[in-house]
Amino acid sequence: MDIGVYQAKTHLPELLMKVAHGEQVTITRHGRAVARIVPVDSIWKRETKVVIAEMRSLAKGRHLDMSIRDMINEGRR
């Protein structure tokens, strides 16, 4: 569900009730998404495999000039 900032402010209790029942609410300003309200449980119940896949997709195309061992040693200094 998308809702404008003014409507979100005006109807916050109702929005929180919907979120508590599992719905996600995206708050928009001038038609552009600026925030998302999600149920707290949904954050913690994500499967480990999904999180790992998301991390791998974020890392695609990024290469470091150091090996993992070098990074570990660098962190110990």
Gaussian input, Z-matrix of N, CA and C with variables (Angstrom, degrees):
# hf/3-21g

backbone

0 1
 N
 C     1     B1
 C     2     B2     1     A1
 N     3     B3     2     A2     1     D1
 C     4     B4     3     A3     2     D2
 C     5     B5     4     A4     3     D3
 N     6     B6     5     A5     4     D4
 C     7     B7     6     A6     5     D5
 C     8     B8     7     A7     6     D6
 N     9     B9     8     A8     7     D7
 C    10    B10     9     A9     8     D8
 C    11    B11    10    A10     9     D9
 N    12    B12    11    A11    10    D10
 C    13    B13    12    A12    11    D11
 C    14    B14    13    A13    12    D12
 N    15    B15    14    A14    13    D13
 C    16    B16    15    A15    14    D14
 C    17    B17    16    A16    15    D15
 N    18    B18    17    A17    16    D16
 C    19    B19    18    A18    17    D17
 C    20    B20    19    A19    18    D18
 N    21    B21    20    A20    19    D19
 C    22    B22    21    A21    20    D20
 C    23    B23    22    A22    21    D21
 N    24    B24    23    A23    22    D22
 C    25    B25    24    A24    23    D23
 C    26    B26    25    A25    24    D24
 N    27    B27    26    A26    25    D25
 C    28    B28    27    A27    26    D26
 C    29    B29    28    A28    27    D27
 N    30    B30    29    A29    28    D28
 C    31    B31    30    A30    29    D29
 C    32    B32    31    A31    30    D30
 N    33    B33    32    A32    31    D31
 C    34    B34    33    A33    32    D32
 C    35    B35    34    A34    33    D33
 N    36    B36    35    A35    34    D34
 C    37    B37    36    A36    35    D35
 C    38    B38    37    A37    36    D36
 N    39    B39    38    A38    37    D37
 C    40    B40    39    A39    38    D38
 C    41    B41    40    A40    39    D39
 N    42    B42    41    A41    40    D40
 C    43    B43    42    A42    41    D41
 C    44    B44    43    A43    42    D42
 N    45    B45    44    A44    43    D43
 C    46    B46    45    A45    44    D44
 C    47    B47    46    A46    45    D45
 N    48    B48    47    A47    46    D46
 C    49    B49    48    A48    47    D47
 C    50    B50    49    A49    48    D48
 N    51    B51    50    A50    49    D49
 C    52    B52    51    A51    50    D50
 C    53    B53    52    A52    51    D51
 N    54    B54    53    A53    52    D52
 C    55    B55    54    A54    53    D53
 C    56    B56    55    A55    54    D54
 N    57    B57    56    A56    55    D55
 C    58    B58    57    A57    56    D56
 C    59    B59    58    A58    57    D57
 N    60    B60    59    A59    58    D58
 C    61    B61    60    A60    59    D59
 C    62    B62    61    A61    60    D60
 N    63    B63    62    A62    61    D61
 C    64    B64    63    A63    62    D62
 C    65    B65    64    A64    63    D63
 N    66    B66    65    A65    64    D64
 C    67    B67    66    A66    65    D65
 C    68    B68    67    A67    66    D66
 N    69    B69    68    A68    67    D67
 C    70    B70    69    A69    68    D68
 C    71    B71    70    A70    69    D69
 N    72    B72    71    A71    70    D70
 C    73    B73    72    A72    71    D71
 C    74    B74    73    A73    72    D72
 N    75    B75    74    A74    73    D73
 C    76    B76    75    A75    74    D74
 C    77    B77    76    A76    75    D75
 N    78    B78    77    A77    76    D76
 C    79    B79    78    A78    77    D77
 C    80    B80    79    A79    78    D78
 N    81    B81    80    A80    79    D79
 C    82    B82    81    A81    80    D80
 C    83    B83    82    A82    81    D81
 N    84    B84    83    A83    82    D82
 C    85    B85    84    A84    83    D83
 C    86    B86    85    A85    84    D84
 N    87    B87    86    A86    85    D85
 C    88    B88    87    A87    86    D86
 C    89    B89    88    A88    87    D87
 N    90    B90    89    A89    88    D88
 C    91    B91    90    A90    89    D89
 C    92    B92    91    A91    90    D90
 N    93    B93    92    A92    91    D91
 C    94    B94    93    A93    92    D92
 C    95    B95    94    A94    93    D93
 N    96    B96    95    A95    94    D94
 C    97    B97    96    A96    95    D95
 C    98    B98    97    A97    96    D96
 N    99    B99    98    A98    97    D97
 C   100   B100    99    A99    98    D98
 C   101   B101   100   A100    99    D99
 N   102   B102   101   A101   100   D100
 C   103   B103   102   A102   101   D101
 C   104   B104   103   A103   102   D102
 N   105   B105   104   A104   103   D103
 C   106   B106   105   A105   104   D104
 C   107   B107   106   A106   105   D105
 N   108   B108   107   A107   106   D106
 C   109   B109   108   A108   107   D107
 C   110   B110   109   A109   108   D108
 N   111   B111   110   A110   109   D109
 C   112   B112   111   A111   110   D110
 C   113   B113   112   A112   111   D111
 N   114   B114   113   A113   112   D112
 C   115   B115   114   A114   113   D113
 C   116   B116   115   A115   114   D114
 N   117   B117   116   A116   115   D115
 C   118   B118   117   A117   116   D116
 C   119   B119   118   A118   117   D117
 N   120   B120   119   A119   118   D118
 C   121   B121   120   A120   119   D119
 C   122   B122   121   A121   120   D120
 N   123   B123   122   A122   121   D121
 C   124   B124   123   A123   122   D122
 C   125   B125   124   A124   123   D123
 N   126   B126   125   A125   124   D124
 C   127   B127   126   A126   125   D125
 C   128   B128   127   A127   126   D126
 N   129   B129   128   A128   127   D127
 C   130   B130   129   A129   128   D128
 C   131   B131   130   A130   129   D129
 N   132   B132   131   A131   130   D130
 C   133   B133   132   A132   131   D131
 C   134   B134   133   A133   132   D132
 N   135   B135   134   A134   133   D133
 C   136   B136   135   A135   134   D134
 C   137   B137   136   A136   135   D135
 N   138   B138   137   A137   136   D136
 C   139   B139   138   A138   137   D137
 C   140   B140   139   A139   138   D138
 N   141   B141   140   A140   139   D139
 C   142   B142   141   A141   140   D140
 C   143   B143   142   A142   141   D141
 N   144   B144   143   A143   142   D142
 C   145   B145   144   A144   143   D143
 C   146   B146   145   A145   144   D144
 N   147   B147   146   A146   145   D145
 C   148   B148   147   A147   146   D146
 C   149   B149   148   A148   147   D147
 N   150   B150   149   A149   148   D148
 C   151   B151   150   A150   149   D149
 C   152   B152   151   A151   150   D150
 N   153   B153   152   A152   151   D151
 C   154   B154   153   A153   152   D152
 C   155   B155   154   A154   153   D153
 N   156   B156   155   A155   154   D154
 C   157   B157   156   A156   155   D155
 C   158   B158   157   A157   156   D156
 N   159   B159   158   A158   157   D157
 C   160   B160   159   A159   158   D158
 C   161   B161   160   A160   159   D159
 N   162   B162   161   A161   160   D160
 C   163   B163   162   A162   161   D161
 C   164   B164   163   A163   162   D162
 N   165   B165   164   A164   163   D163
 C   166   B166   165   A165   164   D164
 C   167   B167   166   A166   165   D165
 N   168   B168   167   A167   166   D166
 C   169   B169   168   A168   167   D167
 C   170   B170   169   A169   168   D168
 N   171   B171   170   A170   169   D169
 C   172   B172   171   A171   170   D170
 C   173   B173   172   A172   171   D171
 N   174   B174   173   A173   172   D172
 C   175   B175   174   A174   173   D173
 C   176   B176   175   A175   174   D174
 N   177   B177   176   A176   175   D175
 C   178   B178   177   A177   176   D176
 C   179   B179   178   A178   177   D177
 N   180   B180   179   A179   178   D178
 C   181   B181   180   A180   179   D179
 C   182   B182   181   A181   180   D180
 N   183   B183   182   A182   181   D181
 C   184   B184   183   A183   182   D182
 C   185   B185   184   A184   183   D183
 N   186   B186   185   A185   184   D184
 C   187   B187   186   A186   185   D185
 C   188   B188   187   A187   186   D186
 N   189   B189   188   A188   187   D187
 C   190   B190   189   A189   188   D188
 C   191   B191   190   A190   189   D189
 N   192   B192   191   A191   190   D190
 C   193   B193   192   A192   191   D191
 C   194   B194   193   A193   192   D192
 N   195   B195   194   A194   193   D193
 C   196   B196   195   A195   194   D194
 C   197   B197   196   A196   195   D195
 N   198   B198   197   A197   196   D196
 C   199   B199   198   A198   197   D197
 C   200   B200   199   A199   198   D198
 N   201   B201   200   A200   199   D199
 C   202   B202   201   A201   200   D200
 C   203   B203   202   A202   201   D201
 N   204   B204   203   A203   202   D202
 C   205   B205   204   A204   203   D203
 C   206   B206   205   A205   204   D204
 N   207   B207   206   A206   205   D205
 C   208   B208   207   A207   206   D206
 C   209   B209   208   A208   207   D207
 N   210   B210   209   A209   208   D208
 C   211   B211   210   A210   209   D209
 C   212   B212   211   A211   210   D210
 N   213   B213   212   A212   211   D211
 C   214   B214   213   A213   212   D212
 C   215   B215   214   A214   213   D213
 N   216   B216   215   A215   214   D214
 C   217   B217   216   A216   215   D215
 C   218   B218   217   A217   216   D216
 N   219   B219   218   A218   217   D217
 C   220   B220   219   A219   218   D218
 C   221   B221   220   A220   219   D219
 N   222   B222   221   A221   220   D220
 C   223   B223   222   A222   221   D221
 C   224   B224   223   A223   222   D222
 N   225   B225   224   A224   223   D223
 C   226   B226   225   A225   224   D224
 C   227   B227   226   A226   225   D225
 N   228   B228   227   A227   226   D226
 C   229   B229   228   A228   227   D227
 C   230   B230   229   A229   228   D228

   B1=1.4384
   B2=1.5222
   B3=1.3229
   B4=1.4587
   B5=1.5249
   B6=1.3316
   B7=1.4600
   B8=1.5175
   B9=1.3091
   B10=1.4507
   B11=1.5246
   B12=1.3189
   B13=1.4633
   B14=1.5261
   B15=1.3262
   B16=1.4608
   B17=1.5175
   B18=1.3395
   B19=1.4632
   B20=1.5188
   B21=1.3362
   B22=1.4657
   B23=1.5182
   B24=1.3310
   B25=1.4608
   B26=1.5226
   B27=1.3180
   B28=1.4530
   B29=1.5245
   B30=1.3201
   B31=1.4748
   B32=1.5302
   B33=1.3151
   B34=1.4638
   B35=1.5311
   B36=1.3280
   B37=1.4740
   B38=1.5293
   B39=1.3414
   B40=1.4649
   B41=1.5248
   B42=1.3285
   B43=1.4645
   B44=1.5202
   B45=1.3223
   B46=1.4662
   B47=1.5230
   B48=1.3220
   B49=1.4633
   B50=1.5293
   B51=1.3395
   B52=1.4692
   B53=1.5297
   B54=1.3234
   B55=1.4594
   B56=1.5245
   B57=1.3214
   B58=1.4626
   B59=1.5241
   B60=1.3294
   B61=1.4694
   B62=1.5228
   B63=1.3411
   B64=1.4541
   B65=1.5145
   B66=1.3221
   B67=1.4663
   B68=1.5314
   B69=1.3171
   B70=1.4590
   B71=1.5228
   B72=1.3350
   B73=1.4558
   B74=1.5237
   B75=1.3287
   B76=1.4536
   B77=1.5241
   B78=1.3308
   B79=1.4557
   B80=1.5291
   B81=1.3177
   B82=1.4567
   B83=1.5311
   B84=1.3214
   B85=1.4680
   B86=1.5168
   B87=1.3208
   B88=1.4632
   B89=1.5265
   B90=1.3340
   B91=1.4560
   B92=1.5170
   B93=1.3285
   B94=1.4687
   B95=1.5274
   B96=1.3252
   B97=1.4637
   B98=1.5265
   B99=1.3413
   B100=1.4595
   B101=1.5281
   B102=1.3358
   B103=1.4645
   B104=1.5175
   B105=1.3245
   B106=1.4551
   B107=1.5237
   B108=1.3206
   B109=1.4630
   B110=1.5243
   B111=1.3269
   B112=1.4653
   B113=1.5238
   B114=1.3205
   B115=1.4593
   B116=1.5252
   B117=1.3062
   B118=1.4620
   B119=1.5221
   B120=1.3021
   B121=1.4630
   B122=1.5120
   B123=1.3250
   B124=1.4615
   B125=1.5231
   B126=1.3196
   B127=1.4566
   B128=1.5252
   B129=1.3135
   B130=1.4610
   B131=1.5218
   B132=1.3138
   B133=1.4590
   B134=1.5264
   B135=1.3133
   B136=1.4600
   B137=1.5194
   B138=1.3081
   B139=1.4515
   B140=1.5214
   B141=1.3154
   B142=1.4537
   B143=1.5261
   B144=1.3223
   B145=1.4652
   B146=1.5207
   B147=1.3187
   B148=1.4622
   B149=1.5222
   B150=1.3264
   B151=1.4613
   B152=1.5269
   B153=1.3311
   B154=1.4620
   B155=1.5309
   B156=1.3191
   B157=1.4616
   B158=1.5263
   B159=1.3435
   B160=1.4616
   B161=1.5228
   B162=1.3162
   B163=1.4624
   B164=1.5246
   B165=1.3252
   B166=1.4647
   B167=1.5225
   B168=1.3280
   B169=1.4611
   B170=1.5324
   B171=1.3185
   B172=1.4666
   B173=1.5221
   B174=1.3305
   B175=1.4602
   B176=1.5274
   B177=1.3293
   B178=1.4691
   B179=1.5271
   B180=1.2944
   B181=1.4508
   B182=1.5178
   B183=1.2962
   B184=1.4648
   B185=1.5160
   B186=1.3076
   B187=1.4565
   B188=1.5217
   B189=1.2871
   B190=1.4546
   B191=1.5197
   B192=1.3111
   B193=1.4489
   B194=1.5235
   B195=1.3300
   B196=1.4679
   B197=1.5283
   B198=1.3062
   B199=1.4591
   B200=1.5308
   B201=1.2968
   B202=1.4625
   B203=1.5190
   B204=1.3207
   B205=1.4700
   B206=1.5260
   B207=1.3518
   B208=1.4624
   B209=1.5291
   B210=1.3189
   B211=1.4706
   B212=1.5177
   B213=1.3368
   B214=1.4661
   B215=1.5216
   B216=1.3261
   B217=1.4663
   B218=1.5232
   B219=1.3209
   B220=1.4598
   B221=1.5329
   B222=1.3185
   B223=1.4598
   B224=1.5028
   B225=1.3134
   B226=1.4673
   B227=1.5136
   B228=1.2996
   B229=1.4647
   B230=1.4956
   A1=108.24
   A2=117.47
   A3=123.20
   A4=108.69
   A5=115.69
   A6=120.26
   A7=108.80
   A8=116.69
   A9=121.53
   A10=111.97
   A11=116.22
   A12=121.86
   A13=111.20
   A14=117.41
   A15=120.52
   A16=110.77
   A17=117.02
   A18=120.19
   A19=110.95
   A20=117.48
   A21=120.47
   A22=110.39
   A23=116.03
   A24=120.13
   A25=110.40
   A26=116.33
   A27=121.60
   A28=112.50
   A29=116.81
   A30=121.17
   A31=112.54
   A32=117.75
   A33=121.06
   A34=113.37
   A35=120.92
   A36=118.81
   A37=113.02
   A38=116.25
   A39=119.43
   A40=111.13
   A41=116.52
   A42=120.05
   A43=111.15
   A44=116.26
   A45=119.78
   A46=111.49
   A47=117.24
   A48=120.64
   A49=109.80
   A50=116.98
   A51=120.15
   A52=110.79
   A53=116.78
   A54=120.97
   A55=110.05
   A56=116.83
   A57=120.58
   A58=111.60
   A59=116.71
   A60=121.28
   A61=112.45
   A62=116.93
   A63=119.97
   A64=116.60
   A65=118.26
   A66=119.96
   A67=110.57
   A68=116.98
   A69=122.35
   A70=108.83
   A71=116.16
   A72=121.47
   A73=108.54
   A74=116.66
   A75=121.87
   A76=107.75
   A77=115.93
   A78=121.39
   A79=107.88
   A80=115.45
   A81=120.72
   A82=110.88
   A83=114.89
   A84=122.26
   A85=106.18
   A86=115.97
   A87=122.30
   A88=111.04
   A89=116.39
   A90=121.27
   A91=115.88
   A92=117.38
   A93=120.71
   A94=109.75
   A95=116.55
   A96=121.28
   A97=110.15
   A98=116.33
   A99=120.75
   A100=112.50
   A101=117.35
   A102=120.00
   A103=109.31
   A104=114.46
   A105=120.21
   A106=108.21
   A107=115.66
   A108=121.32
   A109=106.23
   A110=116.08
   A111=121.25
   A112=109.17
   A113=117.32
   A114=119.53
   A115=110.21
   A116=116.72
   A117=121.49
   A118=110.65
   A119=117.69
   A120=120.96
   A121=112.02
   A122=117.74
   A123=119.26
   A124=111.56
   A125=117.13
   A126=120.62
   A127=110.21
   A128=117.03
   A129=121.35
   A130=112.78
   A131=118.75
   A132=121.05
   A133=113.84
   A134=117.17
   A135=119.03
   A136=109.69
   A137=115.00
   A138=120.04
   A139=110.69
   A140=115.42
   A141=121.70
   A142=110.77
   A143=117.37
   A144=120.59
   A145=111.53
   A146=117.45
   A147=121.52
   A148=109.90
   A149=116.61
   A150=120.61
   A151=110.78
   A152=117.08
   A153=120.87
   A154=110.47
   A155=117.25
   A156=120.69
   A157=111.25
   A158=116.75
   A159=120.09
   A160=110.89
   A161=117.04
   A162=120.96
   A163=110.55
   A164=116.71
   A165=120.27
   A166=111.43
   A167=116.99
   A168=119.00
   A169=110.73
   A170=117.01
   A171=119.80
   A172=111.25
   A173=117.05
   A174=121.59
   A175=113.02
   A176=117.75
   A177=120.23
   A178=110.19
   A179=114.71
   A180=120.21
   A181=114.21
   A182=117.01
   A183=120.13
   A184=108.78
   A185=115.97
   A186=120.83
   A187=108.60
   A188=115.32
   A189=120.44
   A190=109.17
   A191=116.03
   A192=120.68
   A193=112.33
   A194=117.77
   A195=121.67
   A196=109.68
   A197=114.78
   A198=118.87
   A199=108.01
   A200=116.07
   A201=120.26
   A202=110.24
   A203=117.23
   A204=121.51
   A205=110.44
   A206=116.80
   A207=120.63
   A208=111.60
   A209=115.98
   A210=119.18
   A211=111.17
   A212=116.14
   A213=120.27
   A214=109.66
   A215=115.92
   A216=119.84
   A217=111.20
   A218=117.37
   A219=121.02
   A220=110.50
   A221=116.19
   A222=120.54
   A223=113.43
   A224=118.35
   A225=122.24
   A226=112.71
   A227=118.24
   A228=120.51
   A229=111.64
   D1=130.69
   D2=175.68
   D3=-105.20
   D4=140.65
   D5=-179.30
   D6=-148.10
   D7=143.31
   D8=179.26
   D9=-72.30
   D10=161.76
   D11=-177.47
   D12=-58.66
   D13=-47.01
   D14=-177.48
   D15=-61.97
   D16=-45.52
   D17=178.99
   D18=-64.61
   D19=-37.74
   D20=179.07
   D21=-62.59
   D22=-42.62
   D23=179.30
   D24=-64.82
   D25=-42.25
   D26=-177.15
   D27=-69.89
   D28=-35.10
   D29=-173.46
   D30=-115.14
   D31=29.67
   D32=-175.91
   D33=-55.67
   D34=-46.44
   D35=-179.83
   D36=-57.46
   D37=-41.41
   D38=179.30
   D39=-66.66
   D40=-39.57
   D41=178.05
   D42=-62.69
   D43=-43.49
   D44=179.54
   D45=-63.04
   D46=-34.65
   D47=177.34
   D48=-65.41
   D49=-42.48
   D50=178.30
   D51=-64.07
   D52=-41.27
   D53=179.50
   D54=-64.99
   D55=-39.70
   D56=178.31
   D57=-61.37
   D58=-25.78
   D59=178.25
   D60=-93.12
   D61=12.01
   D62=172.08
   D63=104.82
   D64=-6.00
   D65=-178.58
   D66=-81.99
   D67=149.17
   D68=174.36
   D69=-103.75
   D70=139.24
   D71=-178.61
   D72=-120.80
   D73=128.19
   D74=176.02
   D75=-105.31
   D76=126.18
   D77=179.83
   D78=-96.77
   D79=130.88
   D80=-176.95
   D81=-116.86
   D82=152.10
   D83=172.71
   D84=-129.30
   D85=120.02
   D86=-177.64
   D87=55.00
   D88=38.24
   D89=176.64
   D90=83.10
   D91=-2.68
   D92=-179.11
   D93=-109.40
   D94=134.28
   D95=-179.88
   D96=-64.69
   D97=130.79
   D98=178.86
   D99=-121.68
   D100=-19.73
   D101=-178.98
   D102=-159.21
   D103=159.52
   D104=177.17
   D105=-135.44
   D106=133.64
   D107=175.06
   D108=-105.86
   D109=122.41
   D110=-178.71
   D111=-128.20
   D112=153.73
   D113=176.37
   D114=-62.21
   D115=140.72
   D116=-178.98
   D117=-61.06
   D118=-40.92
   D119=-177.74
   D120=-61.29
   D121=-34.06
   D122=-177.05
   D123=-65.63
   D124=-28.15
   D125=178.83
   D126=-67.99
   D127=-41.57
   D128=-173.72
   D129=-86.42
   D130=-15.51
   D131=-176.22
   D132=-95.22
   D133=5.63
   D134=179.48
   D135=-66.80
   D136=141.72
   D137=-179.56
   D138=-71.31
   D139=145.61
   D140=-179.10
   D141=-58.89
   D142=-40.77
   D143=-179.37
   D144=-61.50
   D145=-37.35
   D146=179.51
   D147=-66.78
   D148=-43.60
   D149=179.92
   D150=-63.46
   D151=-43.49
   D152=178.77
   D153=-62.49
   D154=-42.34
   D155=178.55
   D156=-62.28
   D157=-39.41
   D158=177.81
   D159=-65.42
   D160=-40.79
   D161=179.13
   D162=-63.98
   D163=-41.36
   D164=179.28
   D165=-65.67
   D166=-38.96
   D167=179.88
   D168=-67.73
   D169=-33.47
   D170=176.34
   D171=-67.95
   D172=-33.75
   D173=-175.80
   D174=-81.00
   D175=-12.82
   D176=-178.44
   D177=-59.22
   D178=134.27
   D179=177.47
   D180=83.53
   D181=-3.11
   D182=178.33
   D183=-106.16
   D184=122.57
   D185=179.71
   D186=-123.66
   D187=139.43
   D188=178.91
   D189=-101.19
   D190=151.51
   D191=-179.77
   D192=-85.66
   D193=2.88
   D194=-178.33
   D195=-121.68
   D196=154.89
   D197=173.32
   D198=-80.36
   D199=166.09
   D200=178.45
   D201=-61.13
   D202=-40.28
   D203=179.21
   D204=-60.38
   D205=-42.87
   D206=178.05
   D207=-62.83
   D208=-38.93
   D209=178.74
   D210=-65.78
   D211=-40.43
   D212=178.39
   D213=-61.99
   D214=-47.16
   D215=179.81
   D216=-63.58
   D217=-37.56
   D218=179.14
   D219=-63.61
   D220=-37.47
   D221=179.80
   D222=-69.40
   D223=-20.57
   D224=-178.80
   D225=-84.61
   D226=-8.89
   D227=-178.02
   D228=-80.29

